[in-house]
């Protein structure tokens, strides 16, 4: 029987969020998402490989196994149902829900999760844009294109933010929201910020290098 520690759960969830069901995720992407050292990622991935939760192909990347995906969807579903409840029903600020949901998800049975899902009307996305899998583990497709990879001059729409408490607080301070349309102006060198202009009000926003790897976008023509 596989018992996941909170740290292993964090890794499984971040690999899921970064697209580890269908694509290979790099150590660097995981390190940026969890704000940990590259060496820590290497060590933990080795443990997850031993437990058959992920597959690691050298020079290619990391992806979830069927077993890993099962755990990830279950964890993400419960966590994001509670995030949705806290924001929609208790009027929590989006930036404040992650720690509460982190506690609640571990006390949530499958029956309670299903009842909560019914009560909320079967939401497909959480307040920061992440998908909410259904009872069978199915979920709608999402973008895995990072703002960091958008080209200068490109106009994109903000689709979702990574499920990270500090990131959500930072995003809130920038007054950046889901569905905002922004034009990328420039990428500062040496891991400097990305400068964008929000189309609706022409506000100029500087987004840190790290945050830009945790903000996912879609082309405005999609």
Secondary structure by P-SEA (a helix, b strand, c coil): cccccaaaaaaaaaaaaaccccccccaaaaaaaacccaaaaaaaaaaaaaaccccccccbbbbbcaaaaaaaaaaaaaaaaaaaaaaacccccccccaaaaaaaaaaccaaaaaaaaaaacccccccccccccccccccccccccccccccccbbbbbccccccaaaaaaaaaacccccbbbbbccccccccbbbbbcccccbbbbbcaaaaaabbbbbccc
